[in-house]
Amino acid sequence: VTTGQVLSLLLLFGVSDWVSAAIRYAIPEETRRGSAVGNVVADLALDLGRLPGRQLRVVSGGNKKYFGVDLTSGALLVNERIDREELCGALSPCSLSFEIVVENPLELYSGTVEIQDINDNDPVFPSSQARLEISESVAAGARFPLESAQDPDVGINSLQTYQLSPNPNFALDVQKRVDGSKYAELVLEKELDREEQKELNLVLTALDGGSPPRSAHVQIHIDVVDANDNAPVFNQSTYKASVRENTPSGTLVARISAYDLDDGPNGDIVYSFSSHTPVKVRELFALDSATGELRVKGQLDYEETKLYEIYLQAKDKGAVPGVAHCKVLVEVVDVNDNAPEVTVTSVYSPVPEDAAPGTVVALLSVTDLDSHDNGQVNCFISPGIPFMLSSSLKNYYTLKTEGALDREKAAEYNITITARDSGSPPLSAVKHILVQVSDVNDNAPKASQDSYDVYVLENNMPGIPILNVSATDPDLGRNAHLSYSLLQGDPTFGHLFSINRENGTLYLLTSLDHEDQVEFNMMVQVQDGGFPPLATNVSVSVFVTDLNDNAPTVLYPHPNTTTTSTDVVAPGTPAGHMVTKVVAVDADAGYNAWISYTLLQATDPSLFSVGLHSGEIFTARQLREDDAPEHTLVILLKDHGEPVLSTSATVSISVAEMVKEVLTDLTDVAPANDPRRHVTFYLILAVILVSAAFFITMLSVGIFKCYKWRQSKELYSSSRSTTYRTPGPFHHIDAVRGGFTPPNFYHQVYLTTDSRQSDLLCKKPFTSSPLGSRQGTIRNGEPGLYHQIVGTASRLTTPAEQAQPNTDWRFSQTQRPGTSGSQNGEEAGAWPNNQFDTEMLQAMILASANEAADGNSTLGGGNGTMGLSARYGPQFTLQHVPDYRQNVYIPGSNATLTNAAGKRDAKNAAPAGGNKKKSGKKEKK
């Protein structure tokens, strides 16, 4: 047979997830290293070009790696010296098993190489000389066994025959044992005659079947002795016994028995092993020479030898001892004395945590040297882990994933594989495999809080850290590396805030102003470094808390005008009469915006007093004729912040008898550059003419009154189209924003004296607004707060109550009177807002004065409305504006504008009440 010849058919069969096959080759022993056994790649139909990437390798049992594969040619090569006698001894046929493992995808092939014997060993006799004593009385045909030669070769190369040198007395008979081995016996063909020949020398030659044959020689020396004519005889020629392989030393295996009819020494029998009994048998068994008991001497091993053929002899003690031979067959019974062995062929670790169920993790092989049930092995793993074992080939197992893996719960698995045979008692072996789980980016970052509220004092230092956004990611390595960034919802935030990408620290880049913006809402994104990356958004709200950094601002009287605004009071005005009111606002919030008014300096300190919280100026006593005609009051305005900020307002009050003085003052107020200044002139002229006509004749007064009534009606009709739709009257409001705060303000509203015990903080959702928008504070509040401040319709005052000035008045931006163009709340400042509003107010005052001159006419619009209801809506009363009526004295009449106004209220009480009721409903909504 040539090297690498394939002896058997290639068997291919498929399994669940990989392919396996069995191939068989045959090579002679002692084949040179590097010799090719066969082309496994071609025989297995593998792609030679893909072998380097598929990591083909040969796995064989034992310590030596007898075979390897040349990846360039696909040939199976011999790596080690192969000695068949060393590997298998007398066992035939002799074969070596190996496995071929190919990855990507995983494929397993098994193969066997039969090691053919070559005639490389000579037969060997136990000794170079043998001695026999044969009595001359031995009859022809007697047989004398000779020592057998041993040849470790097998088959035709083993010992085949014996040859005896030519002689006249003996012939050679070659016998065959049960195991196929041969031995020689001398057969006496011609009786010996001591007198003729005392001794004989023969040569026994042992020949094997090789070509050329190998041989061995032994000298046989035969001594011819006198006759002992009865030889021992065994009661049976063959004995059979069975013994367990774990039988302890000294155990009785069999008892042989022989008898000799001779008497005396010729009848005494001695038992012994035959001369051709192998040395190994003599080491394992002991024979009692006197009793014939065969006992176990060494350690039997079923896996090494299953049957022992022992040749014994019985010899008497005669001068020429007679010899008898028998055979004992000892069968070794297998016991479960070999535990299974688990060999891990391949381990694929780490395994990604998103590996699909059924992914192969490891390949195992199991062996057990025992036989039958003792060699049948089952493998299993401990429960409670997401792995399973499956067997696709005898004695081979694959370890697979059974369920989903999660590295965050278990980063590695120390899998215990138990192999247990079916013997009694069963033996088992344990193998540990460490399988690591690699991380996959399957967890998004988790913030410690879903949202953060941060409070920062205004006028802060730029660059200070204000918050540390904390987040964790249970993943590993880069998948757990977090970066923080601001989502650009509002582009202006990029100039105000910055976040450290590594640690999530939020920095304030510039100084904030509570009066500019109170709340900043932004979104922080926390993103890991996985692929694809996962992210979590965290809401951050930054609230700017107020500091007392704004002094009160005077809205009325105008602080920065070239002309002085003078309020007029009639002589003889009683005590408690409200002359005017200082209107101020503080851009701060809370206590910082709570303004108190004190009279700092006055021409006559005993004549006037100021409301501490309202800013209203009252007469402290009745005016006398000897009082000074002009009074200058310096009012100190202080907030309640820390430190206290203050400002002052100067109020000029004139004690006047004639309306002409008032008109002169009002004319001076109008700006010289007003394009509609002729309207003011005509109005003043009309008042003078009406006053003169009243004293001349009633007819002139009636005609002139009719003319002015028609003119004022047209004026009122034009103004009614732009009437304010303001909310209902606000009661007991201390703080007025006046349009100085941004729309997203957090307002602390202090109500009446009782309400100062608690603050109302109203959070309005963040909305962008045009730059410079100055909408009112209350209108930006929540509806709940609006109703708390405004009140319900049941709390509205009657017209009679409205005639008295409120001691504590302020109004929001939406309630501030002005032209229709300012209704949207985008203009700021005290009313009148502009030059046109000032002229309109003067016109209405003069028109009302004309009506009052008639004596039965009022100043219109409801009690205390000064004719403003027709323009600004029925709910606009003198609670919302300074009471300019008391500053006007009408010549020829003992009534002021305040007194005259009461007459018309009686006529318009019903309509005014209806309008208030509707307004109250709107406020509730």
Secondary structure as GFF3:
##gff-version 3
##sequence-region A 1 925
A	DSSP	beta_strand	5	6	.	.	.	ID=ss1
A	DSSP	beta_strand	11	14	.	.	.	ID=ss2
A	DSSP	beta_strand	19	28	.	.	.	ID=ss3
A	DSSP	beta_strand	36	39	.	.	.	ID=ss4
A	DSSP	alpha_helix	40	43	.	.	.	ID=ss5
A	DSSP	three_ten_helix	48	50	.	.	.	ID=ss6
A	DSSP	alpha_helix	51	54	.	.	.	ID=ss7
A	DSSP	beta_strand	57	60	.	.	.	ID=ss8
A	DSSP	beta_strand	67	70	.	.	.	ID=ss9
A	DSSP	beta_strand	75	78	.	.	.	ID=ss10
A	DSSP	alpha_helix	84	88	.	.	.	ID=ss11
A	DSSP	beta_strand	94	102	.	.	.	ID=ss12
A	DSSP	beta_strand	107	116	.	.	.	ID=ss13
A	DSSP	beta_strand	129	135	.	.	.	ID=ss14
A	DSSP	beta_strand	143	145	.	.	.	ID=ss15
A	DSSP	three_ten_helix	155	157	.	.	.	ID=ss16
A	DSSP	beta_strand	159	164	.	.	.	ID=ss17
A	DSSP	beta_strand	170	176	.	.	.	ID=ss18
A	DSSP	beta_strand	182	188	.	.	.	ID=ss19
A	DSSP	beta_strand	199	208	.	.	.	ID=ss20
A	DSSP	beta_strand	215	225	.	.	.	ID=ss21
A	DSSP	beta_strand	233	234	.	.	.	ID=ss22
A	DSSP	beta_strand	238	244	.	.	.	ID=ss23
A	DSSP	beta_strand	252	255	.	.	.	ID=ss24
A	DSSP	beta_strand	258	259	.	.	.	ID=ss25
A	DSSP	three_ten_helix	264	267	.	.	.	ID=ss26
A	DSSP	beta_strand	269	273	.	.	.	ID=ss27
A	DSSP	alpha_helix	279	284	.	.	.	ID=ss28
A	DSSP	beta_strand	285	287	.	.	.	ID=ss29
A	DSSP	beta_strand	293	296	.	.	.	ID=ss30
A	DSSP	beta_strand	307	316	.	.	.	ID=ss31
A	DSSP	beta_strand	323	333	.	.	.	ID=ss32
A	DSSP	beta_strand	341	347	.	.	.	ID=ss33
A	DSSP	beta_strand	351	352	.	.	.	ID=ss34
A	DSSP	beta_strand	360	367	.	.	.	ID=ss35
A	DSSP	three_ten_helix	372	375	.	.	.	ID=ss36
A	DSSP	beta_strand	377	381	.	.	.	ID=ss37
A	DSSP	beta_strand	387	393	.	.	.	ID=ss38
A	DSSP	beta_strand	396	401	.	.	.	ID=ss39
A	DSSP	beta_strand	412	421	.	.	.	ID=ss40
A	DSSP	beta_strand	428	438	.	.	.	ID=ss41
A	DSSP	beta_strand	446	447	.	.	.	ID=ss42
A	DSSP	beta_strand	451	457	.	.	.	ID=ss43
A	DSSP	beta_strand	464	468	.	.	.	ID=ss44
A	DSSP	beta_strand	471	472	.	.	.	ID=ss45
A	DSSP	three_ten_helix	477	480	.	.	.	ID=ss46
A	DSSP	beta_strand	482	487	.	.	.	ID=ss47
A	DSSP	alpha_helix	493	496	.	.	.	ID=ss48
A	DSSP	beta_strand	497	499	.	.	.	ID=ss49
A	DSSP	beta_strand	505	508	.	.	.	ID=ss50
A	DSSP	beta_strand	519	528	.	.	.	ID=ss51
A	DSSP	beta_strand	535	545	.	.	.	ID=ss52
A	DSSP	beta_strand	553	556	.	.	.	ID=ss53
A	DSSP	beta_strand	566	569	.	.	.	ID=ss54
A	DSSP	beta_strand	578	581	.	.	.	ID=ss55
A	DSSP	beta_strand	583	585	.	.	.	ID=ss56
A	DSSP	three_ten_helix	590	593	.	.	.	ID=ss57
A	DSSP	beta_strand	596	602	.	.	.	ID=ss58
A	DSSP	beta_strand	608	610	.	.	.	ID=ss59
A	DSSP	beta_strand	616	619	.	.	.	ID=ss60
A	DSSP	beta_strand	630	638	.	.	.	ID=ss61
A	DSSP	beta_strand	646	655	.	.	.	ID=ss62
A	DSSP	alpha_helix	659	669	.	.	.	ID=ss63
A	DSSP	alpha_helix	677	696	.	.	.	ID=ss64
A	DSSP	alpha_helix	698	720	.	.	.	ID=ss65
A	DSSP	beta_strand	747	749	.	.	.	ID=ss66
A	DSSP	three_ten_helix	754	757	.	.	.	ID=ss67
A	DSSP	beta_strand	760	762	.	.	.	ID=ss68
A	DSSP	alpha_helix	777	780	.	.	.	ID=ss69
A	DSSP	alpha_helix	783	790	.	.	.	ID=ss70
A	DSSP	three_ten_helix	793	795	.	.	.	ID=ss71
A	DSSP	alpha_helix	799	802	.	.	.	ID=ss72
A	DSSP	three_ten_helix	813	815	.	.	.	ID=ss73
A	DSSP	three_ten_helix	820	822	.	.	.	ID=ss74
A	DSSP	alpha_helix	835	853	.	.	.	ID=ss75
A	DSSP	alpha_helix	869	872	.	.	.	ID=ss76
A	DSSP	three_ten_helix	884	887	.	.	.	ID=ss77
A	DSSP	alpha_helix	897	924	.	.	.	ID=ss78
###
